[in-house]
Amino acid sequence: MAISTSYGLSFTFILTIWVVASVCLRADARAFFVFGDSLVDNGNNNYLVTSARADSPPYGIDYPTHRPTGRFSNGLNMPDLISQRMGEEPTLPYLNPQLTGRRLLVGANFASAGIGILNDTGVQFVNIIRIPLQFEYFKQYQQRLSGLIGANQAKKLVKNAVVLMTLGGNDFVNNYYLVPYSARSRQYALPNYVRFIISEYKKILMKLYDLGARRVLVTGTGPLGCVPAELAQRSRNGECATELQKAAGLYNPQLNKMLSDLNSKIGSHVFISVNSKKMHSDFISDPGAFGFVSAKIACCGQGPYNGLGLCTPLSNLCDNRDLYAFWDAFHPSEKANKIIVEQMMTGSTEYMSPMNLSTILALDSQK
């Protein structure tokens, strides 16, 4: 019995030393947390009974394993590429059972395909992780982290982390414009709807602040009317869909103003505006300048512009994914994501306001 007790104490001591050493090794590293929709989901929806999944080929065809991972991409997505640029390993989906021990120190991805700012966005997908539940999981994560490294260290890790929040697009394409005369479009004229979702988003971001986040990259919507799905349904000659472009044109400036107002109220640059519309528009307006043969036709899909439905094993599939700005009907290719993340890292204030991620990392390393 004495031998067993001694062994238990030794194991506990070794485990404590290992955790402390891990934290020390990561002293200059940054945890990374991801919230949002399919643009940033690393596979949480694979653990759910939902139709909003990217779990079959050819999704993941260019991922290191060449297998589907739940990412809505041919390979790496934005969170993966940001992690790379930060010198970190990719964050695991929160629902992945491998997210334990030392891996908790890297952060976690809570995103879920299909969700929006509003809880009625994406109702057709049924079982997805809406923002209130993503935040509940974030609370659970912090409790688990506290059990690993102590409450004070856990609070510090969250405070020093980089956070990515990607919401908004689905509130238009999978809510307001999902069907003609949708419930929300009957309830609100477009300008009033935009004001409504901005006011709801403000509550979400303040809740995230209350949960400890202090550096949050907030992406706007891309040029919604220019994605292959909308071209397939609403375009006659390849022109971007007017109504969805109008929606993005109303939404993004109001989002930027709301973020600026929040920062002024807090007295710190907590929320960083990511001009996704500008980033996407660059290669949509001049695809050849970025090595693309098309920024209208999806690499994988069916119908006009390969824009109808998700990518499946029976879909048309391009031979070279690097030649296409869009992987499927809604989501950028890995190469397009690399261009976007490069602008997030080093772009001017036209792309990242009030500063880019490289500046953030440099400033925070001096604290």
C-alpha angles and dihedrals in degrees: 000000000000090000091052092050092048091050090051092051092047092050091049091049092049091047091051092050090048093052093046090048091050091052091048092049088053095048092116094034126095128223114228127212126189129199129173145054142322094306088070105021109125095190111303091128090059086074093053135076097242140120090231095090136122096199103125133071139304087036106097094023091139097034112114090258092043087225134110113272103176091266113129090229143085086242136336122009132207097281091050092051094046089051089052092051090049090052093245136124115254117276114249123234108266091237092054107110089217090070095102140110116359092004089069088067091064092059131242143262114232098171123129128194116245101027129122143181089277122062092226091059112107095014088150089068091058104190109050133129106259120198097266089056092043087057092047088054089049089056090050090049091054091050090051090047091050089054089054103043106007132266097275094050091045091053090049093049092053093045092052095044129109113236128199119202119186117178140129109066095086091052086069106031097034098034123016095032099025093108132001111276093010119187092256094047089052090048098047138027108231097259090050092046091053091051089049096052091044089055090049092047090053089059091050093051093048089051088053089051090051088053089060106267113145105167111046125171106206116194122209122215121280121234092299096192093057101060115109092248092060093041089054094051105032110020128087101180104020095274118141116263107266100213095050091046088052090051092052090045091056097040104048099055091047090049090052091050092048091052091048091049091050091051091050091050093048093041095229140079094256097141119054117198114226111200097215092164092060093043093053095039091058094066095032091057094043110016094165091062088065097042096260123137090199140017092177105052118068116229091228127033144064140261125033111354087357082276104132117097129335127309112275137172087265095051128108107267127196119227097227116039092189089070094063129071092203124052096190137355094296111010133079121242119250090259091053089049089053090055091048094048091048088058090047089054102042108005125130123251087273086073104025123031130228090355142344126252095258089057091048092052092047094048095046093048088064094059 
